[in-house]
């Protein structure tokens, strides 16, 4: 068709795209991301490991930050080929090299969010990076551990799996189910198989079986063992997964197991400090979910960090003022005769006394700003706290800096998981021979363009 339209036009080849177009686009996108990162004041990262269809190992790195307009941004930095042994030492070195390659200052990193793999935990410790455990993984494990301890749920889930397997492997049974669905005006849905690595798949499996309960009753033979799971599923979904005013004993037991597990895993002091600071600076919650014993300590930490940022700002302003004075002296102002001292000059404070007064003034200003923020009404839980900070950053001079620092922290390592989903769509069966360097570029472009 193109040849008929214009015989002179040469259609770009595969080589052109792989060796010219993609590298050129990658360089432009890289320059744009580098420009963004050069202005970042504080940032957080996530990482994870992944193996492609051809079992080639990769390590991902994503960065998260809040810009001056209080827009939360996430950037994919790499999906790099990682052939070394996945030891904590190698992972720590690889992450540090990746951060340095993008010109990011480690001292400005708030934390790294990872899953609970032992090598990831130790790698963060070796780099002396504050680590936040992925809440998604922890919550999933809390549910799994609580469910495993109750035999009724295991039996119910086991029979549900058998049902799904029966209709998945029998064409005859599947055809009978489709016929029953049409007769009963039920949705023509197939059953969902539980997958251990896919969160919530057990719940979706059971919900789907309950949806098709009438069709199952019509299709399945009159066998007590096969018909028995339906009431059990109903009991499971209504007592376990739905919240009622008066919970059953099973619900209470499971909730207690989950609560105890999460409390145990989140009792780490450094993690709790990080979460307290983020909660305090979230205009939806502030001090609502901070224990009474910790409120004073949290306020002290916020005040201390505000003082540090205020002093740094004053020093930068003083340095700029000093450089201006030096320029003026070079221009010849220093040649002017020194004027006579006035009577008022004898009442000036000494430099040490002036610094002490300034320090006390800054402390009072910081405490007043924090108290004013805490006294403002919390916003609705459906509203965006970053939008609130964007509107109120003029009223609170120092707190917005801390908000950008702590509200950029991702609660889960899902951004790294999404990178691998994109990687899986790129390294398909038909494209399994892609070179790792090209995979890295394609994933980078897919997530950052």
N, C-alpha and C positions, 0 to 999 in steps of 0.2 A: 504494500500500500504506500509506504514512504517512498519507494523507488518510483512509483507512478506519479506521486505528487511532485517530487523533485529528485531527479537522477543525480544531482551534484551532492546531495546531502549524504554524509556518511554516518550511519548509526553508531553511537559510542559502544565500544565493546566492553566485555567483562573486565578486561585488563585496565581500560580507562577508568572505570569506576573504582576498582580495587587499588590502583596505583596512583591515580591523579585526583579524582573527585572526592573520595572519602578522606584521604590525607589532608587535602586542602580544607575541607569542611571541618575536620578535626582540629586543625591548627587555629582556625577562626574561633571555634567554640571554646578551645582551651584558653585562648587569649581573653575571651569574654569572662570565663570563670575565674581566671587569675586576677583580672581587674576587680571582680566582686570580692574575692578573698582578701585582696590587699587592704580593703576598707573594713574588714571584720574586726570587731573589738573583742568579742568572746564567741566561742563556738563549742559544739559537742559533736561527737562522731559515733558511728556504729560500724561494726565489722562482722564478718562471718566467713565460713569456708564452704566450698561447693565443688562438686565433681560433675563434669559434663557427661554426655552420652558415651564419649570415648574414654571416660574415666580420667580426663585431664583435670588436675586440681587447680582451683582458683581461690583467691582471697579478695574480698570486696572491702571498700571503704567509702562511706558516705559522710558528708559534713552538713551540719545544721546550724543556722544562725539567724538572728533577727536584725534587719537593716535599720537605718535611721527612721524610716517610715513605719516601723513596727510591723513589717511583713515577714512572716516566718518563711525562710527559704531552705531548701534541701538541694544539695548537689552531689552527684555521683563523681567520685574522684578516680576510682579505678576498679576494674575487675581483672586483676593481674594474675598471670600464670604463676603458680606457686609449687614448683616441683620438689622443693626441699621437704624433709620430714616435718610433719606438723607438730613439732615440739614447741613448748612455750618460748624457748630462747629464739627459735627461728621466727615465730609469729611476732614476738616483741620487736625483733630487729626489722622485720618487714614493715610493720606498722609505723615504726619510727622513721624509716627511710621514706615511706609514702608521705607522711606528714611534712617532712623536711623538703621533699621534692616540690611540694606545692607552696612552699614559703610560709607555712603556718607556724606560729610561735607556740611551742608546747605549754608555756606558762599561761597562755590565754585559753587553753582548753579546759572547759568546765568538767567534763566527764566523758567516758566512753561507755556505750550501752552494748552489752553482748549477751549471748545465751549463757547457759550454765555449764558449758563444757570446761573441764578442768584445765586444758591447755590455754583456753581463752582467759580464764580467771587468773592463772599464773602469769600470762603474758602481760596483762594490765598491771599486775603487781610488780613485775620486773621493770616496767617502764615508769613505775611510780605514778601511774595515772589513776585518778579516781574512777572507779567502775560502778555502774548502775546495772543491776541484773534485770534482764528483760521481764517485764511484768506479765506479758502474754505467756511466756514459757512457765513462769511460776504459777500463774492462775490455772493453766492447763494441768500442771503436775498436781496442784492442790485438789482439783476435781478428780483426776485419775486416782490419786492415792486414797481419797475418801471413798470412791466407788469400789475400789478393789477390796476394801475391808467389809463389804456387805454382800453376802452370798446371793441374796434375792436379786439384786441388780445384775450381778454377773450371769446368773441363770437366764434372766429375761433377755439381756443383751445377746447371750449365746444363741438362744432360740431365734431371735430376730435375725442374726447373721445366717442361720440355717435357712430361714425363709427367703432371705434375699438371694442366697446361693442357689436355692431350688429354682427360683424364677429366672436367674441369670444363666443357668446352664441347661435349661429345658425349653426348647422352642415351643413344644406343645403346651406347657404350662403358661408360657408367656402369651401365646395366642389366646388361650382360654381367659386369661386375665384381661386382655384388651377387649374381648367380647363382653365380659361382665362389666367393665367400665362403661362401655357404650350403653348397655341395657340399664344401668343404674345412674346414668348421667354424671359419672365421676370424671375428674380430670384424667386425661390419658398420660399419666406420669409413670415412669419406670421407678424401680426401687433404688435407694441410695446405699452404697456399701460403706461401712465404717472404715476409716483409715486412721491409723494410730498417729500419723504425723500431721493430719489435717484437723485443726481444732474445731470442735462442735459437730464433727461428722456423725458421732453416735446419736446426738440429739436429732439431727436431720434425718437419720435413718429411721428412728422411732416415730417421728412426726409423720413421715411419709407412709409408714405402715398403718398408723392410726387413720390417716386420710383415706386409705384404701381398705379399711376394715370390712366394710360390707362386701366389696368385691372378693376379698380373701375368703370370707365366710362362704361365699357362693362357689368359689373355684376349688378350695381345698376339700379333700375327701373327708368324710365323717370320721375323724380320728381325734380322739381327745388330746393326744400329744401335740397335734398340729394346731388345734383350735384353742388350746389353752393360753398361748402367748398374748392374745389380744387384751384380755382383762389385765394381765400383768403390765403390758405396755401402758395401758390407760392409767394404772396406778402409778407407774414410774413417772410418766409425763406430768400428771396432776399433782403428785406429792413432792417430786424432786425438783422439777424444772420450773414450776410456777410458784410464785410467792403468795401465800395466803396469810390472813390475819392470825389464824391459829394453825401453826405448823404441826404436822404429824411427828411422831417419835423418830421416824426415819429421816425426815427433813432436818429435825433438830440435830440428830447425830451427824449427818453429813455436813451440815453447816459448821458444826463445832470442829470436825476434822479439818475442814478447809481453813477455818479461821486460825486454828492452832498451827497449821502448817505455814501459813503466810506470816503469822506473827514470829514464828521461829526463824524463817528465812530473811525477814526484814528487820531483825533486831540489831544488825550491824550499825555501829555508832556513826561511821562516816556516811553510810547510805541514808540514815535517818536525818542527819544534818542537811544533806543535799535536798531531801524531800521536804523538810520543814521550811527551808529557804524558798524553794519553788512555790510551796503552798502559800506562804506569807505574801509573796509578790504577785500571786494570782488574785486579781480583783474580784473573782467569784467567791473565793473562800477566805483569804487572809488568815486569821487565827482560828477559824472555826474547827479545823481538824487537828490542831496542835494541842497536845495535852497541857493541862494547867501548869504542871511542873516545868514544862519546857518553854513556856511563853516568854518568860523573862530572859532566858538564854538566847532564844531566837531573836528577840528585840535587840539584845546586846550585840549579837553577830551582825545583824543588819546595820546597826548604828556604826559598828567598827568598820565595816566595808564602805559605808557611805562616807565616813571620815577619810578613809584612804583615797577614795576617788576624788573627794573635794580637795584634799591636799595636793594630789597630783595635778588637778586642774589649776590650782593656784600657782603651783611651781611652773607649769607650762606658761601661764600668763606672765609670771614674773620674769621668766627667761626671755620671753618675747619682748617685754618692756625693756629689759636690760640690754638686749641686742640693739634696740632702737636708740637707747642713750649712747651706746658706744659709737654707732654710726654718726650721731650728731656731733660727738666729740671729734671724730675724725674729720668731719666737715669743717671744723674750726671753732666750734662753740667753746671748746676748752680753753681757748686763748683769751676769752673774756676775763676781765678782772673779777676776783671774788668779791661779792657784795658784802656790805656790813651786816652783822647779825642783828636781827630785830629783838625786841623785848620778848616776843612770843616764843622765840627759838629756845629760850632758857627753860620753858615749861614743857618742852617735848620729853616724852618718855625715853628711857634707854631702849636699845634694840631688844634686849632679853625680855624686858617688861612688855614691849609691844608684841613680841611673839607669843607670850603667855596670854595676853588679852585676846589676840587673834585666835589662838587655839580654843580658848573658852567660848568665844563668839561662834566659831565654826561648830563646836559641839552642841551649843544651844540651838543653832539653826538646823542642824541635822536632826536632833531629837524633836524639834517642833515640826519639821517636815514629815517625819515618820509618824508622829502622833496624829497629825492632820490626815495623813493617808488612812490610818487605821480607823479614824472616826468617820470617814466618808462611808456611805451605805454601800454594801456589796452589790454587785450587779447581778442580774438574773443569770441562772445557770445555763441558759441557752445562748447568752450573749458571748461575744468574742472578747476575751481580756486584752488581746493585743490592740484591738480597735479602741478599747477604753484608754489604754496607755497612750495611744497616738493622739487622742483628744486632750488628755490631761498632762502631757509631758511638759507643757509650759508652766503648769501650776507647781509641779514637783520637779525641781532642777536635777537632783541626784538619783532619786529612786528609779527613773526610767533606765539608767545605765545598768542597774542591778537586775531590772526586769528583763532586759535584753540578754543578760548573762545567764539567768537561771531558767527562763521560760523557753529557751531554745532546746532544752534537753529532751530527747525522745524517750518516751516511757518504755518502748519496746525496740527490739532489733528488726522490726518488720521492714524498714527501708532497705536493709541488706538482703532480706528475704525477697523483696520485690525485684532487686537487681538480678537475682538468680532466676526469677520467673521470666524476666526479659531475656536473660542469657539462654534459658531453655527454649524460648521462641526463636532465638537466632541460631543456636547450634542444634538444628533439627536433624532428623535421619538423613535428609537430602543434603545437608550442609555440615556434616560431621567432620569434614576435613579442613574446616577453617582454621587458620593459624591463630594461636593464642593472642598475638599482638593485634590481629584484626578483630578478634572477638572483643577485646578490651575497648578498641575504638568504636565499634558498632554499639556496644552497650552504653558507652559514655555519651555518644550522640543521641541514642534513643531516649536517655533520661535527662539530658541537659539542653537539647535544642528547644 
